[in-house]
Amino acid sequence: MATAEEKNDKTKLACIKLIMPVMDALDVLNGRWKLPIIVSLSFGTKRFNQISKEVNGITDKMLSKELKDLEINQLITRNVYDTFPPTVEYAITKHGESLHKVITELGLWGLSHRKKILR
């Protein structure tokens, strides 16, 4: 039979095991803007200005930075077309689409939370 100390150690390890991947996810999706950008691109391929209009309040400098971060983490792609002036489009990747369920659940929680707080 396990001692209280052994049970405590197992609980601590289980906790650490869960915290690590959550921290990894938060590291990739950190900040105010990444999830709204991913949501915008989940509705289709867009150019920079289209994203900027849909993600209300973001500056061009911040949008540029966040798009680069999302591209580095393979959540979006950046396609440059040989036109004059060059056309640049952003699209969500399959890896980015894998966040759909998480974002949907987060949105549902946000609606519920808003109702609870505004009562």
Secondary structure as GFF3:
##gff-version 3
##sequence-region A 1 119
A	DSSP	alpha_helix	4	29	.	.	.	ID=ss1
A	DSSP	alpha_helix	34	41	.	.	.	ID=ss2
A	DSSP	beta_strand	46	47	.	.	.	ID=ss3
A	DSSP	alpha_helix	48	54	.	.	.	ID=ss4
A	DSSP	alpha_helix	60	72	.	.	.	ID=ss5
A	DSSP	beta_strand	76	81	.	.	.	ID=ss6
A	DSSP	beta_strand	87	92	.	.	.	ID=ss7
A	DSSP	alpha_helix	94	97	.	.	.	ID=ss8
A	DSSP	alpha_helix	100	118	.	.	.	ID=ss9
###
